[in-house]
């Protein structure tokens, strides 16, 4: 069961991380009054005049914008038109635009009412990019019911993003029996509460979660996520057996939310996590944005 939870968390983290790399195609349209492709034609390998796509990226970036697909060539950024000139053979149906800090956008022309580009025709493609994608690496300290744990968080975010978090205390508490908070056994052959060694306990803590991050304002992010977690409290009997106190132990779905404040490259987080709404924990973290 634990393996199933963990695999699900990793799949969720992967899908959310890819979300942070999206770009938006604002528009793609024919510019009937633009004669650039007819006046200054560029020929394809069959010596036929290409279609011209003028690509504008907003906000303006100093990065080298790249292109992928069946295209003949592209010019450097043109200051006069604030765009890149990309030449495509007649009949082409798509173009991929790549902005290193924002990811890539595959533009299928049919989605914008153009089945295929025509020779000597000029088109305008406008791409919107979010702020640069940021990677967050953070270490955390967490405190629950008389128990502490350490954790890490790795996230990628623009306006939207995703993260993966792990939390543990480097201890294990394997048990063969269970009891309630009174000490009465709920498993095994005993009918009465056994004698316990005073002030002898074992605790363990583990969780792995993934979730969604959202930039509320430029210095402030919020997150919410879920995954698998466990917390075990065990008592030692005078016979040397470890017994799990099920009233103070929990395992199953872990849910969490919190906020992250970015100060320059430094991030400070404050959050809350619960396991099956039975065990509750607050956390404080510090990390770096790259």
RODO-2510 file (C-alpha; in nm, 4 decimals, decimal comma):
residues 290
     n   res          X          Y          Z
     1     x     0,0000     0,0000     0,0000
     2     x     0,2809     0,2417     0,0905
     3     x     0,4511     0,1753    -0,2458
     4     x     0,1273     0,2573    -0,4288
     5     x     0,0983     0,5892    -0,2465
     6     x     0,4606     0,6827    -0,3182
     7     x     0,4351     0,6009    -0,6903
     8     x     0,1218     0,8136    -0,7142
     9     x     0,3008     1,1045    -0,5482
    10     x     0,5923     1,0862    -0,7917
    11     x     0,3539     1,0817    -1,0906
    12     x     0,1728     1,3867    -0,9516
    13     x     0,5017     1,5699    -0,8970
    14     x     0,6123     1,5018    -1,2556
    15     x     0,2883     1,6309    -1,4053
    16     x     0,2903     1,9432    -1,1890
    17     x     0,6516     2,0185    -1,2731
    18     x     0,5683     2,0084    -1,6438
    19     x     0,2901     2,2589    -1,5806
    20     x     0,5510     2,5146    -1,4747
    21     x     0,7143     2,5025    -1,8189
    22     x     0,4134     2,6052    -2,0308
    23     x     0,4016     2,9089    -2,2569
    24     x     0,0885     3,0673    -2,4012
    25     x     0,0128     3,1266    -2,7686
    26     x    -0,1740     3,4562    -2,7722
    27     x    -0,2511     3,4623    -3,1443
    28     x    -0,1595     3,3287    -3,4872
    29     x    -0,3086     3,5002    -3,7910
    30     x    -0,2576     3,5956    -4,1543
    31     x    -0,1350     3,9521    -4,2165
    32     x    -0,2961     4,0263    -4,5512
    33     x    -0,1528     4,3796    -4,5705
    34     x     0,2055     4,2673    -4,5012
    35     x     0,3998     4,2179    -4,8275
    36     x     0,7358     4,1190    -4,6757
    37     x     0,7151     3,7567    -4,7963
    38     x     0,6341     3,8673    -5,1526
    39     x     0,8796     4,1582    -5,1788
    40     x     1,1751     3,9746    -5,0221
    41     x     1,1049     3,6056    -5,0845
    42     x     1,3115     3,3233    -4,9375
    43     x     1,3083     3,0034    -5,1422
    44     x     1,2699     2,6515    -5,0068
    45     x     1,4641     2,3481    -5,1333
    46     x     1,2269     2,3237    -5,4310
    47     x     1,2956     2,6878    -5,5184
    48     x     0,9436     2,7882    -5,4212
    49     x     0,8817     3,1022    -5,2160
    50     x     0,8295     3,0312    -4,8463
    51     x     0,5651     3,1575    -4,6106
    52     x     0,6914     3,4044    -4,3503
    53     x     0,5950     3,3865    -3,9821
    54     x     0,6839     3,6906    -3,7742
    55     x     0,7235     3,5651    -3,4166
    56     x     0,6873     3,8088    -3,1273
    57     x     0,7707     3,7034    -2,7698
    58     x     0,6254     3,9085    -2,4864
    59     x     0,7526     4,0217    -2,2482
    60     x     1,0673     4,0869    -2,4509
    61     x     1,3544     3,8554    -2,3629
    62     x     1,7292     3,8898    -2,4061
    63     x     1,7610     3,5130    -2,4469
    64     x     1,8141     3,3492    -2,7823
    65     x     1,4736     3,2283    -2,8986
    66     x     1,4975     2,9054    -3,0968
    67     x     1,2663     2,7231    -3,3344
    68     x     1,2039     2,3596    -3,4178
    69     x     1,0162     2,1873    -3,6981
    70     x     1,0089     2,1891    -4,0765
    71     x     1,1373     2,5404    -4,1384
    72     x     1,3934     2,6760    -4,3852
    73     x     1,5543     2,9366    -4,1620
    74     x     1,5068     3,2133    -3,9076
    75     x     1,6591     3,5604    -3,8798
    76     x     1,7937     3,7156    -3,5580
    77     x     1,5652     3,9466    -3,3622
    78     x     1,4503     4,2375    -3,5791
    79     x     1,4415     4,5627    -3,3803
    80     x     1,2172     4,7409    -3,6307
    81     x     0,9335     4,4876    -3,6009
    82     x     1,0286     4,3509    -3,2560
    83     x     1,0016     3,9996    -3,3966
    84     x     1,1859     3,7035    -3,5448
    85     x     1,1368     3,6126    -3,9111
    86     x     1,0834     3,2388    -3,9575
    87     x     1,0472     3,0973    -4,3098
    88     x     0,8358     2,7852    -4,3654
    89     x     0,7748     2,5786    -4,6799
    90     x     0,4234     2,6072    -4,8231
    91     x     0,1829     2,3616    -4,6659
    92     x     0,3509     2,3524    -4,3241
    93     x     0,1070     2,3027    -4,0336
    94     x     0,3050     2,3701    -3,7143
    95     x     0,6058     2,5356    -3,5538
    96     x     0,7731     2,4945    -3,2128
    97     x     0,9011     2,8053    -3,0332
    98     x     1,1621     2,7563    -2,7585
    99     x     1,2431     3,0144    -2,4896
   100     x     1,5091     2,8590    -2,2595
   101     x     1,3801     3,0087    -1,9334
   102     x     1,0114     2,9464    -2,0097
   103     x     1,0040     2,6168    -2,1981
   104     x     0,8551     2,5487    -2,5398
   105     x     0,5265     2,5969    -2,7214
   106     x     0,4103     2,3766    -3,0093
   107     x     0,1891     2,5901    -3,2304
   108     x    -0,0606     2,3929    -3,4381
   109     x    -0,1827     2,6415    -3,6979
   110     x    -0,5209     2,4692    -3,7445
   111     x    -0,6171     2,5665    -3,3891
   112     x    -0,6057     2,9295    -3,5006
   113     x    -0,8001     2,8951    -3,8241
   114     x    -0,5044     2,8367    -4,0593
   115     x    -0,4962     2,4819    -4,1966
   116     x    -0,1548     2,5303    -4,3598
   117     x     0,0661     2,8232    -4,4536
   118     x     0,0720     2,9541    -4,8082
   119     x     0,3636     3,0578    -5,0283
   120     x     0,4467     3,4334    -5,0181
   121     x     0,1992     3,4910    -4,7332
   122     x     0,2998     3,6626    -4,4083
   123     x     0,1680     3,5505    -4,0698
   124     x     0,1987     3,6895    -3,7197
   125     x     0,2576     3,4648    -3,4181
   126     x     0,2530     3,6152    -3,0677
   127     x     0,3868     3,4158    -2,7728
   128     x     0,3381     3,5104    -2,4076
   129     x     0,5869     3,3866    -2,1508
   130     x     0,5529     3,4050    -1,7750
   131     x     0,8293     3,5207    -1,5478
   132     x     1,1398     3,2976    -1,5614
   133     x     1,0853     2,9529    -1,4218
   134     x     1,2429     2,9255    -1,0766
   135     x     1,3721     2,6159    -0,9006
   136     x     1,3351     2,6043    -0,5232
   137     x     1,5467     2,3827    -0,2969
   138     x     1,4536     2,4006     0,0707
   139     x     1,5299     2,2268     0,4012
   140     x     1,2682     2,2187     0,6759
   141     x     1,2176     2,1473     1,0414
   142     x     0,8798     2,0149     1,1583
   143     x     0,7289     1,9777     1,5037
   144     x     0,4268     1,7696     1,5958
   145     x     0,3063     1,5981     1,9111
   146     x     0,6330     1,5987     2,1139
   147     x     0,8178     1,4852     1,8012
   148     x     1,0389     1,6642     1,5507
   149     x     1,1394     1,5763     1,1954
   150     x     1,3575     1,7067     0,9152
   151     x     1,2499     1,7488     0,5557
   152     x     1,3323     1,8741     0,2091
   153     x     1,1310     2,0385    -0,0639
   154     x     1,2118     2,0715    -0,4345
   155     x     0,9849     2,2821    -0,6535
   156     x     0,9618     2,4532    -0,9912
   157     x     0,7365     2,7540    -1,0367
   158     x     0,6530     3,0475    -1,2573
   159     x     0,3012     3,1789    -1,1984
   160     x     0,2036     2,8156    -1,1463
   161     x     0,4208     2,5230    -1,0524
   162     x     0,4662     2,2041    -0,8576
   163     x     0,6794     2,0550    -0,5832
   164     x     0,7929     1,7334    -0,4166
   165     x     0,8501     1,7091    -0,0387
   166     x     0,9940     1,4412     0,1890
   167     x     0,9944     1,4384     0,5688
   168     x     1,1538     1,1921     0,8129
   169     x     1,3229     1,1595     1,1538
   170     x     1,5875     0,8921     1,0719
   171     x     1,4292     0,6491     1,3208
   172     x     1,2231     0,3333     1,2923
   173     x     0,9648     0,1841     1,5276
   174     x     0,8725    -0,1665     1,4203
   175     x     0,6094    -0,3310     1,6393
   176     x     0,4323    -0,6657     1,6695
   177     x     0,1390    -0,5615     1,8889
   178     x    -0,1017    -0,2695     1,9239
   179     x    -0,2643    -0,1031     2,2203
   180     x    -0,4909     0,1907     2,2926
   181     x    -0,4050     0,4955     2,5021
   182     x    -0,4857     0,3097     2,8250
   183     x    -0,2229     0,0452     2,7470
   184     x    -0,4812    -0,2278     2,6846
   185     x    -0,3729    -0,4505     2,3960
   186     x    -0,6002    -0,4601     2,0914
   187     x    -0,4033    -0,7372     1,9154
   188     x    -0,2466    -1,0611     2,0385
   189     x    -0,3593    -1,3118     2,2997
   190     x    -0,3516    -1,0855     2,6064
   191     x    -0,6712    -1,0029     2,7911
   192     x    -0,5224    -0,7386     3,0210
   193     x    -0,2857    -0,4506     2,9812
   194     x     0,0779    -0,5656     3,0090
   195     x     0,3344    -0,3922     3,2240
   196     x     0,5363    -0,1286     3,0371
   197     x     0,8880    -0,0039     3,1038
   198     x     0,8425     0,3522     3,2385
   199     x     0,9510     0,6399     3,0114
   200     x     1,0687     0,4050     2,7360
   201     x     0,9278     0,4956     2,3954
   202     x     1,0157     0,4757     2,0258
   203     x     0,8881     0,7174     1,7646
   204     x     0,9175     0,7296     1,3881
   205     x     0,8016     0,9764     1,1276
   206     x     0,7897     0,9585     0,7467
   207     x     0,5982     1,1268     0,4651
   208     x     0,6307     1,2007     0,0952
   209     x     0,3996     1,4518    -0,0698
   210     x     0,3622     1,6486    -0,3913
   211     x     0,1446     1,9411    -0,4818
   212     x     0,0633     2,2648    -0,6551
   213     x     0,2360     2,6015    -0,6091
   214     x     0,0880     2,9383    -0,7038
   215     x     0,2485     3,2827    -0,7008
   216     x     0,0007     3,5090    -0,5215
   217     x     0,2257     3,8141    -0,5546
   218     x     0,5855     3,8486    -0,6713
   219     x     0,7384     3,7750    -0,3290
   220     x     0,4700     3,5369    -0,2000
   221     x     0,3745     3,1821    -0,2993
   222     x     0,1108     2,9441    -0,1661
   223     x     0,1132     2,5651    -0,1890
   224     x    -0,1234     2,2760    -0,1279
   225     x    -0,0495     1,9071    -0,1653
   226     x    -0,1077     1,5479    -0,0614
   227     x     0,0675     1,2134    -0,0451
   228     x     0,1447     0,9331     0,1991
   229     x     0,2627     0,9649     0,5593
   230     x     0,3067     0,7705     0,8807
   231     x     0,3794     0,8446     1,2458
   232     x     0,4353     0,5701     1,5023
   233     x     0,4574     0,5826     1,8820
   234     x     0,5622     0,2571     2,0489
   235     x     0,5878     0,1482     2,4155
   236     x     0,8147    -0,1255     2,5497
   237     x     0,6711    -0,4006     2,7680
   238     x     0,8676    -0,5642     3,0506
   239     x     0,8773    -0,8749     2,8282
   240     x     1,0786    -0,6825     2,5680
   241     x     0,8022    -0,6416     2,3093
   242     x     0,7329    -0,3128     2,1355
   243     x     0,3650    -0,2177     2,1223
   244     x     0,2257     0,0511     1,8924
   245     x    -0,0059     0,3003     2,0580
   246     x    -0,2692     0,3286     1,7884
   247     x    -0,4311     0,6342     1,9519
   248     x    -0,1097     0,8319     1,8965
   249     x    -0,0045     0,6722     1,5670
   250     x    -0,1332     0,7375     1,2178
   251     x    -0,0704     0,6274     0,8607
   252     x    -0,2345     0,6972     0,5260
   253     x    -0,3109     1,0122     0,3321
   254     x    -0,0990     1,3148     0,4221
   255     x    -0,2428     1,6567     0,3357
   256     x    -0,0710     1,9945     0,3653
   257     x    -0,0796     2,3640     0,2848
   258     x     0,1409     2,6648     0,3500
   259     x     0,3113     2,9742     0,2195
   260     x     0,6591     3,0719     0,0994
   261     x     0,8044     3,4230     0,1130
   262     x     1,0833     3,4974    -0,1381
   263     x     1,3385     3,7604    -0,0360
   264     x     1,5797     3,7916    -0,3245
   265     x     1,7034     3,4367    -0,3792
   266     x     1,6115     3,3232    -0,0282
   267     x     1,2810     3,1497     0,0448
   268     x     1,1221     3,1117     0,3894
   269     x     0,8249     2,8770     0,4349
   270     x     0,5624     2,8191     0,7009
   271     x     0,3316     2,5210     0,6655
   272     x     0,0962     2,2645     0,8160
   273     x     0,0657     1,8904     0,7501
   274     x    -0,1721     1,6253     0,8799
   275     x    -0,1757     1,2465     0,8461
   276     x    -0,5286     1,1105     0,8103
   277     x    -0,6433     1,4172     1,0093
   278     x    -0,5149     1,2370     1,3173
   279     x    -0,1561     1,3567     1,3521
   280     x    -0,0819     1,7276     1,3033
   281     x     0,2451     1,9068     1,2423
   282     x     0,3753     2,2599     1,1782
   283     x     0,6899     2,3287     0,9764
   284     x     0,9397     2,6066     0,9119
   285     x     1,1800     2,5992     0,6194
   286     x     1,4522     2,7992     0,4488
   287     x     1,5945     2,7550     0,1023
   288     x     1,7160     2,9115    -0,2205
   289     x     1,5508     3,0054    -0,5491
   290     x     1,7594     2,9489    -0,8619
***
